[in-house]
Amino acid sequence: MNLTAINIGITPEPGPNSVGIVGMPVWLWAEAPDAQTYGPATASATAGGITVTATARVQQITWDMGDGTQVVCQTAGTPYQPSYGDRTSPDCGHLYTESSADQPGGRYTVTATSDWVVTWQGAGQTGTIQLDGLASSVQITVGEGQVLVQ
């Protein structure tokens, strides 16, 4: 089935010219999910006249936000669009309360771990297999906005 970790979609975007702000919503999603990164992926094998068919799909994605928080999402998430402004994600998001300045390299490492469930059937039997731990990571910068009142 060649299952792989998701491609991470996140705001703020990873990269040296992108900075999120403490207190602003962070959106999390599986970027361009397909059969190998999110499912469903189906495969069959035949041996000795018996065919077994298996279907795999992501059950949940656990996001380690790098600040000690984990966010568990039951969906692929909603990709952020600039027109959403400062709204929170309807299904998968986070809010940083501290900047990433004290983190290694001044960035938070965000890791998305996909937990898959594989259901199979063949020869009059059925079953379920849990496949955990397909992970990918990105690094993002989160800064603090300062306001000066005179």
N, C-alpha and C positions, 0 to 999 in steps of 0.2 A: 504493500500500500504506500510505501515511501512517505510516511507521516512525518511532518516537521513542525517546529515551533512556529507561532504566528509571526508575521511581520508587524512590528509595533507601530501603531498610529497614536500620537500623543500631542497635546498642546500643553506647554510650549514645545515647538519642534526642537529636536536635538540639533546641536551645531553651535559654532562659536558666535554667531550673530543673532541668536535667539535667546531671550531672557523672559521667564515668567515672573509674576509678581506674587508675593506673599498675599494670601487672601483671595486671589483670583482663581476661579474654577479651572481645574485640569481635566481635560477630556481624555479618555482611554478607549482605544478600539483596535480590533484586528484589521490591519490595512489589507484591502483586496483579498478577503478570505476566499479560499478555494478548497477543493476536496482534500488536498494534502496538508493544508494549514489549519482548516477548521472542520471539514467534513460536510456532508457525509461522503465517505470513500468506501466503495464496495469492491470486493475481490472474491473470486472463487478459485478453488483448487480441486482437482479430481485425482484420485488414486485408488486402484483396485475396485473400480466401479462405484466408488462413493464420492459424492461431491459435497464439499463444505463451502458455504458462502458466509462471508463476514462483512459487517458494515461498521465503520468507525466514525465517531463524531465527538467534537469537543463537548464535554459536560459542563465545564466551567474554566475560567481563567483566573488565576490568583496573581494579582499585581503586588509585588513588593516595591513600595514607593521610595525606599532608601532612607526614610525618616523614621523607621520603626513601625510604620503602618502597613497593613496588608488590606487590599481591596479585592473582594471576591465577586466576580461578575458572571452571571448565568447566560449572558448574551455575548455576541461579538462586539457590542458597543456601537455607538453612533459616531461617525466621523464628524469632526468639528468643521463648521463653516464660519467664515468671518461675520456673516449676517447674524449669528447667534450672540455676538457681543459677549457680555459677562454672565450669560445664563449658565446654570449648571447642567451637566450631562443628564439626559433623562434615564440613563441606565448604567453608566459606568464612569465614575469620576472620583476626584480627590481634591482636597483643599490643603495646601501647605500652610503651616502656621509659622514657619521659620525659614530664613533664607538658606541657600546651600553653601554660603561662604565658608562655613567651618568643615565642609566635607572634603575628602580628597579631590584635588583638582578644582575645588569650588563648585562641584556639580553633584547632584543626586544620581545614583545609578538606579534605574527603574528596570525591574525584571518581571516579565510576564511568563508564567508557567501554565501551560495547557494541560488539563487533566482530561483524558480521552476515555470513552467507554466503547468497547467493541462487542457487538452482539453477533453471535454466529449460530448457524443451523446446518445440520447435515446428518444423514443416516438415522433420521428419526430423533435426533438429539438437538438441544439448544443450550446456549450458555452465554455468559457475559464475562468479559475480561476488562479489568481496569488497567489503563496505561497512564501512568503519571510521570511528570518531570520533563516534558519537552519545553525548554526555556530559551528565551532570547532577552537581550538587554540593550538599553540605550542610556545615555547620560544627558541630563537636562540641567540648565542653570535656572535657579529661582532667586530673585533679588527682592530687596525691600524698597517700596516707594516711600520717599520722605517728602513731607510738605512743610514749607517754611511760612509761618504766618508772622507778619510784622504789624 
